[in-house]
Structures are given as structure tokens and as C-alpha cells.
Amino acid sequence: MLATIAETNRFAERVRESYPSVTEVTELQSALKDIQAVNFTPETLKAIEQALQPVAHLKKHLQDLGWALEQQEGRKKLTQQIAASTRALQHVRNSQVQAIGQDSASRRPAYRLGDDAT
């Protein structure tokens, strides 16, 4: 999975260099960096794979889309696909962080002896 994330990041870098006006790429790269810190359970791996589908599709067809990206409508579609992957990756990461927080909160006692709030 880390190889897929690294490959997607390289793709994002190429898009950023070729189309600097597509600022959504920076957010995607940030989400890719953040997702590397999550615990890769089978469910998480599947969610990450699904999150990267829009970008994977773009990656396969970027050269074919080159002419279309010169037009406003083509760039709009590119930014929508990148933004969709970014939101999905952020959702996966947030779900993981919340699950970790709930695990540690459930292990903490409601009160402890010696915790005087007076």
C-alpha cells in the first residue's frame, strides 16, 4: 500500500508541475502524507484503495487527457477527481484517529483515587 501511496504522490507531483493552477493537488499530497501514519487494517486498506480510484483512473489516462486539460472543463474534471480522492483519504484517516481515541477513552476509568479537583 505504501508503494501505491508513493506512486500516487509522484503522479500528483507531475500534475502540480504541469498544471500549477490545480491547487487541489497540494491538498491531495498532504492527505497522502497523513494517511501513511494510519494503522493498515484490511478494512483501511480497502478504504484507501477506493479513495484512490478517481486518481488512479486519471493516472491511467493523463496523457490521453492532456489536450482536454488545456481547456477549462478538463481542468474542472481533474480538480473534482483529485478533490474526491482527497476527501475520501481524509475521511479514512479521521475514522482511524477517532477509533484510536475511542479505544484509549474506553480504557480510562471514569475517576481515579487521588484526583482531587478541590
C-alpha positions in Angstrom: 0.0 0.0 0.0 2.9 2.4 0.7 4.1 1.8 -2.8 0.7 2.8 -4.2 0.7 5.9 -2.0 4.2 6.9 -3.2 3.2 6.3 -6.8 0.1 8.4 -6.4 2.2 11.1 -4.8 4.6 11.1 -7.8 1.6 11.4 -10.1 0.3 14.4 -8.0 3.8 16.0 -8.3 3.7 15.7 -12.1 0.2 17.2 -12.2 1.3 20.0 -9.9 4.3 20.8 -12.2 2.3 20.5 -15.4 -0.8 22.3 -14.1 0.2 24.7 -11.3 -3.3 26.2 -11.3 -4.7 22.9 -9.9 -4.2 23.8 -6.3 -6.1 20.8 -5.1 -3.0 18.6 -5.7 -1.3 20.2 -2.7 -4.2 19.0 -0.5 -4.0 15.6 -2.0 -0.3 15.3 -1.3 -1.0 16.4 2.3 -3.7 13.7 2.7 -1.3 11.1 1.2 1.3 12.1 3.7 -1.2 11.9 6.6 -2.6 8.5 5.5 0.8 6.9 5.8 0.5 7.2 9.6 -2.7 5.1 10.0 -3.0 1.5 11.1 -3.4 -0.5 7.9 -6.1 -3.0 8.7 -7.8 -4.9 5.9 -10.7 -2.5 6.1 -8.5 0.5 6.0 -6.5 -0.8 3.0 -9.8 -1.4 1.1 -11.0 2.2 2.0 -7.7 3.7 0.9 -7.8 1.7 -2.4 -11.3 3.0 -3.0 -10.3 6.6 -2.1 -7.5 6.5 -4.7 -9.8 5.2 -7.5 -10.5 8.6 -9.0 -6.9 9.5 -9.1 -5.9 6.0 -10.4 -8.3 6.5 -13.3 -6.8 9.9 -14.0 -3.3 8.5 -13.8 -4.0 5.8 -16.4 -5.5 8.4 -18.8 -3.5 11.5 -18.1 -1.7 11.6 -21.4 -4.9 11.0 -23.3 -6.4 13.8 -21.3 -3.5 16.2 -21.9 -5.4 18.1 -24.6 -8.6 18.2 -22.6 -6.8 19.6 -19.6 -5.8 22.7 -21.6 -9.5 23.5 -21.6 -11.4 24.9 -18.6 -13.8 21.9 -18.5 -10.9 19.4 -18.5 -9.2 21.1 -15.6 -12.5 21.3 -13.7 -12.9 17.5 -14.1 -9.4 16.9 -12.9 -9.8 19.1 -9.8 -13.1 17.3 -9.0 -11.5 13.9 -9.2 -8.5 15.0 -7.1 -10.7 16.6 -4.5 -12.9 13.5 -4.3 -9.8 11.4 -3.5 -8.5 13.9 -1.0 -11.8 14.0 0.9 -12.0 10.2 0.9 -8.4 9.9 2.2 -9.1 12.5 4.9 -12.2 10.6 5.9 -10.3 7.3 6.2 -7.6 9.0 8.3 -10.2 10.8 10.5 -12.0 7.5 11.1 -8.8 5.8 12.2 -7.9 8.7 14.5 -11.4 8.6 16.1 -11.2 4.9 16.5 -7.9 5.2 18.3 -9.3 7.9 20.5 -12.3 5.9 21.4 -10.2 2.9 22.3 -8.0 4.8 24.7 -11.0 6.6 26.2 -12.8 3.3 26.8 -9.8 2.1 28.8 -9.6 5.1 31.1 -11.6 4.9 34.3 -14.3 7.5 35.0 -12.4 8.7 38.0 -9.2 7.8 39.9 -8.4 7.9 43.6 -6.2 10.9 44.3 -7.7 13.0 41.6 -8.9 15.7 43.9 -10.4 18.6 41.9 -10.6 20.8 45.1 
